[in-house]
């Protein structure tokens, strides 16, 4: 495990000291952190190969840190959540947090080393996969905020709960390609196969990494914007519209200039169910 670096976040300084000794003997460099809010900045700067996060990290718990690392920074970073006591829902908590696995403290030396070795093996596998993508002419560094529908709904529920508990704003965008000219519409799915990726690219270039998007159809995308008020959401919507309007596409000899309609809704200082929020933003776009 030489030349490997693992971030370990825990408020227990004794645990950090003992863990650093164990990992150093295995030729693994440890990056210690005691504050959850600092983990993202440290990961951006230090770029560890894996991370172990205790769920109790102060104001920003390890579950939230894990979600942010996976959704905002590096989805391929292997992460294990650590808990101080056994509970029946730990696997579910880890899955919701997007963690790759979880452990219950206290840990034996062999358990710690096995966990770290597994994480580093996963990291090497993902790096080899990325290298293969480069050889095939793909760009593995080009990240997308697109997720599956189940993941999108999971994060929407979490953000609505957080908005209700802490008063943070959360916004939703419903983006749809407008109907094209009749002769263009006749091309059907062949045209959509070009416009769909164009819409996805506009989202990538117009929005922050923190957002999550889900494709409902080749013509419709939902965007979740945590910590974004109504004004910020409208600015993002205008940016997307401008990006689409600034580009033209050709289908055969015909020049096509697509436009989009965007519904914007924000939850800030009020209570609402996730389904109600979705229904509201879809109605606004329609």
C-alpha positions as CSV (number, residue, x, y, z in Angstrom):
1,X,0.0,0.0,0.0
2,X,2.9,2.3,-0.6
3,X,2.4,6.0,-1.7
4,X,-1.3,5.8,-0.7
5,X,-3.0,8.6,1.2
6,X,-6.2,8.2,3.2
7,X,-8.2,10.9,4.9
8,X,-9.5,10.0,8.3
9,X,-12.1,12.3,9.9
10,X,-12.9,11.8,13.6
11,X,-13.3,14.1,16.6
12,X,-11.4,11.6,18.8
13,X,-7.8,12.7,18.7
14,X,-6.6,9.5,20.4
15,X,-8.2,7.4,17.7
16,X,-6.6,9.6,15.0
17,X,-3.1,9.1,16.6
18,X,-3.4,5.4,16.9
19,X,-4.8,5.1,13.4
20,X,-2.0,7.2,12.0
21,X,0.6,4.8,13.7
22,X,-1.1,1.7,12.3
23,X,-1.4,3.1,8.7
24,X,2.2,4.4,8.8
25,X,3.4,0.9,9.6
26,X,1.6,-0.2,6.5
27,X,3.2,2.6,4.5
28,X,0.0,4.6,4.1
29,X,0.0,8.3,4.7
30,X,-3.0,9.5,6.8
31,X,-4.6,12.9,6.5
32,X,-6.2,13.6,9.9
33,X,-9.3,15.9,10.2
34,X,-11.4,16.6,13.2
35,X,-14.0,18.9,11.7
36,X,-16.6,17.8,9.1
37,X,-16.9,21.3,7.6
38,X,-13.1,21.2,6.7
39,X,-13.2,17.8,4.9
40,X,-14.3,19.1,1.5
41,X,-11.7,21.8,1.3
42,X,-8.9,19.4,2.5
43,X,-10.0,16.8,-0.1
44,X,-9.9,19.3,-2.9
45,X,-6.4,20.3,-1.9
46,X,-4.9,17.0,-0.8
47,X,-6.8,14.6,-3.2
48,X,-6.7,11.5,-1.0
49,X,-7.1,8.0,-2.4
50,X,-9.8,7.1,0.1
51,X,-11.6,8.4,3.2
52,X,-12.9,7.1,6.5
53,X,-15.5,9.4,8.0
54,X,-17.0,9.2,11.5
55,X,-20.7,10.1,11.5
56,X,-20.2,12.5,14.4
57,X,-18.1,15.4,13.0
58,X,-19.7,18.3,14.7
59,X,-22.0,20.8,12.9
60,X,-21.6,19.0,9.6
61,X,-22.1,15.2,10.2
62,X,-20.2,12.6,8.4
63,X,-23.3,11.5,6.5
64,X,-23.6,15.0,4.9
65,X,-19.8,15.2,4.3
66,X,-20.0,11.9,2.5
67,X,-22.9,13.0,0.3
68,X,-21.1,16.2,-0.6
69,X,-17.9,14.5,-1.4
70,X,-19.7,12.1,-3.7
71,X,-22.0,14.6,-5.4
72,X,-19.8,17.7,-5.5
73,X,-16.2,16.6,-5.6
74,X,-15.4,13.1,-6.6
75,X,-18.0,10.4,-7.1
76,X,-15.3,7.8,-7.4
77,X,-13.6,8.5,-4.1
78,X,-14.0,5.4,-1.9
79,X,-15.6,6.3,1.4
80,X,-16.4,4.3,4.6
81,X,-18.6,5.7,7.3
82,X,-17.8,4.9,10.9
83,X,-20.4,4.5,13.7
84,X,-19.9,4.3,17.4
85,X,-22.6,1.8,18.1
86,X,-24.4,-1.0,16.2
87,X,-27.9,-0.2,15.0
88,X,-30.3,-2.0,12.6
89,X,-30.4,0.8,10.1
90,X,-26.7,1.4,9.6
91,X,-26.6,-0.1,6.1
92,X,-29.5,2.1,5.1
93,X,-27.9,5.2,6.5
94,X,-24.6,4.4,4.7
95,X,-26.5,3.8,1.4
96,X,-28.4,7.1,1.7
97,X,-25.1,8.8,2.3
98,X,-23.6,7.3,-0.9
99,X,-20.9,5.6,1.2
100,X,-19.2,2.5,-0.2
101,X,-19.4,0.7,3.2
102,X,-19.6,1.2,6.9
103,X,-17.8,0.1,10.1
104,X,-18.7,0.0,13.8
105,X,-16.2,1.2,16.3
106,X,-14.1,0.2,18.2
107,X,-12.0,-1.3,15.4
108,X,-9.3,-4.0,15.7
109,X,-6.0,-3.3,13.9
110,X,-6.7,-6.1,11.4
111,X,-10.2,-4.7,10.6
112,X,-8.8,-1.2,10.0
113,X,-6.1,-2.5,7.7
114,X,-8.5,-4.7,5.8
115,X,-10.9,-1.8,5.3
116,X,-8.2,0.5,4.0
117,X,-6.7,-2.2,1.7
118,X,-10.2,-2.7,0.2
119,X,-10.7,1.0,-0.3
120,X,-7.4,1.4,-2.0
121,X,-8.0,-1.6,-4.2
122,X,-11.3,0.0,-5.3
123,X,-9.5,3.2,-6.0
124,X,-6.9,1.5,-8.2
125,X,-9.7,-0.3,-10.1
126,X,-11.4,3.0,-10.8
127,X,-8.2,4.6,-11.9
128,X,-7.5,1.7,-14.3
129,X,-11.0,2.1,-15.6
130,X,-10.4,5.8,-16.2
131,X,-7.1,5.0,-18.0
132,X,-8.9,2.6,-20.3
133,X,-11.4,5.3,-21.1
134,X,-8.6,7.6,-22.2
135,X,-7.2,5.0,-24.5
136,X,-10.6,4.6,-26.1
137,X,-10.8,8.4,-26.7
138,X,-13.2,9.2,-23.8
139,X,-12.7,11.9,-21.2
140,X,-13.1,10.4,-17.7
141,X,-12.4,13.7,-16.0
142,X,-15.5,15.2,-17.5
143,X,-18.0,14.8,-14.7
144,X,-21.7,15.0,-15.0
145,X,-24.3,16.0,-12.4
146,X,-26.8,13.6,-14.0
147,X,-28.1,10.9,-11.6
148,X,-30.7,8.2,-11.7
149,X,-34.3,9.0,-10.8
150,X,-34.1,7.0,-7.5
151,X,-31.0,8.9,-6.4
152,X,-32.6,12.2,-7.4
153,X,-35.7,11.5,-5.3
154,X,-33.5,10.5,-2.3
155,X,-31.6,13.7,-2.4
156,X,-34.8,15.7,-2.9
157,X,-36.2,14.3,0.3
158,X,-33.0,15.0,2.2
159,X,-32.8,18.6,1.0
160,X,-36.5,19.2,1.7
161,X,-35.9,17.9,5.3
162,X,-32.9,20.0,5.7
163,X,-34.7,23.1,4.4
164,X,-37.5,22.5,6.9
165,X,-35.1,21.8,9.8
166,X,-32.5,24.5,9.2
167,X,-34.2,27.1,7.0
168,X,-31.9,26.6,4.1
169,X,-33.4,27.4,0.7
170,X,-33.7,24.7,-2.0
171,X,-34.8,25.2,-5.6
172,X,-36.1,23.0,-8.4
173,X,-35.9,23.7,-12.1
174,X,-38.0,21.8,-14.7
175,X,-36.4,22.3,-18.1
176,X,-38.0,21.2,-21.3
177,X,-37.1,21.7,-25.0
178,X,-39.8,23.7,-26.8
179,X,-41.6,22.3,-29.8
180,X,-39.7,22.8,-33.0
181,X,-41.0,23.7,-36.5
182,X,-43.3,21.1,-38.1
183,X,-40.6,19.9,-40.5
184,X,-38.1,19.5,-37.7
185,X,-40.6,17.5,-35.6
186,X,-41.0,15.0,-38.3
187,X,-37.5,13.8,-37.7
188,X,-38.6,12.5,-34.3
189,X,-36.1,10.5,-32.3
190,X,-33.2,11.0,-34.7
191,X,-33.3,14.7,-33.9
192,X,-33.9,14.2,-30.2
193,X,-30.7,12.1,-30.1
194,X,-28.8,15.2,-30.9
195,X,-30.8,17.7,-28.8
196,X,-30.8,15.6,-25.7
197,X,-27.0,15.6,-25.3
198,X,-27.0,19.3,-26.2
199,X,-29.3,20.1,-23.3
200,X,-27.2,18.0,-21.0
201,X,-24.1,19.9,-22.1
202,X,-25.8,23.2,-21.5
203,X,-26.5,22.1,-18.0
204,X,-23.0,21.1,-17.3
205,X,-21.6,24.4,-18.5
206,X,-24.2,26.6,-16.8
207,X,-24.6,25.1,-13.3
208,X,-22.5,24.6,-10.2
209,X,-21.2,21.2,-9.3
210,X,-23.5,21.1,-6.3
211,X,-26.6,20.6,-8.4
212,X,-28.1,17.3,-9.3
213,X,-30.0,16.6,-12.5
214,X,-32.2,13.8,-13.8
215,X,-33.3,13.1,-17.3
216,X,-37.0,12.4,-17.5
217,X,-37.1,12.1,-21.3
218,X,-34.9,13.3,-24.2
219,X,-36.8,16.6,-23.9
220,X,-37.1,17.1,-20.2
221,X,-34.7,17.4,-17.3
222,X,-35.2,18.2,-13.6
223,X,-32.6,20.1,-11.6
224,X,-32.2,20.1,-7.8
225,X,-30.3,23.2,-6.5
226,X,-29.5,22.9,-2.7
227,X,-28.8,26.2,-0.8
228,X,-30.2,28.2,-3.7
229,X,-32.9,30.8,-3.2
230,X,-35.5,31.9,-5.8
231,X,-33.2,34.7,-7.2
232,X,-30.3,32.4,-7.6
233,X,-32.5,29.8,-9.3
234,X,-33.8,32.3,-11.8
235,X,-30.3,33.5,-12.6
236,X,-29.4,29.8,-13.3
237,X,-32.5,29.4,-15.5
238,X,-31.6,32.5,-17.5
239,X,-28.0,31.2,-18.0
240,X,-29.3,27.9,-19.3
241,X,-31.7,29.7,-21.8
242,X,-28.9,31.9,-23.0
243,X,-26.5,29.0,-23.4
244,X,-29.1,27.1,-25.5
245,X,-29.9,30.2,-27.6
246,X,-26.3,30.9,-28.3
247,X,-25.8,27.5,-30.0
248,X,-27.3,26.3,-33.3
249,X,-27.5,22.8,-34.5
250,X,-27.7,21.2,-38.0
251,X,-29.8,18.3,-39.0
252,X,-29.0,17.5,-42.6
253,X,-29.0,20.8,-44.4
254,X,-31.5,22.4,-42.0
255,X,-30.2,24.8,-39.3
256,X,-32.1,24.3,-36.0
257,X,-32.3,26.8,-33.2
258,X,-33.9,25.1,-30.2
259,X,-35.2,27.0,-27.1
260,X,-36.2,25.8,-23.7
261,X,-38.9,26.6,-21.2
262,X,-38.0,26.5,-17.5
263,X,-40.2,26.3,-14.5
264,X,-38.6,27.6,-11.3
265,X,-39.8,27.0,-7.7
266,X,-38.1,27.5,-4.3
267,X,-38.7,26.2,-0.9
268,X,-37.6,28.7,1.8
269,X,-39.2,29.1,5.2
270,X,-42.2,27.0,4.5
271,X,-43.1,23.3,4.7
272,X,-43.9,21.2,1.7
273,X,-43.7,17.6,0.7
274,X,-41.2,16.6,-2.0
275,X,-44.0,15.4,-4.3
276,X,-45.8,18.7,-3.9
277,X,-42.6,20.6,-4.9
278,X,-42.2,18.4,-8.0
279,X,-45.8,18.9,-9.0
280,X,-45.5,22.7,-8.5
281,X,-42.4,23.1,-10.7
282,X,-43.8,20.9,-13.5
283,X,-47.0,22.9,-13.5
284,X,-45.0,26.1,-13.8
285,X,-43.1,24.8,-16.8
286,X,-46.3,23.7,-18.5
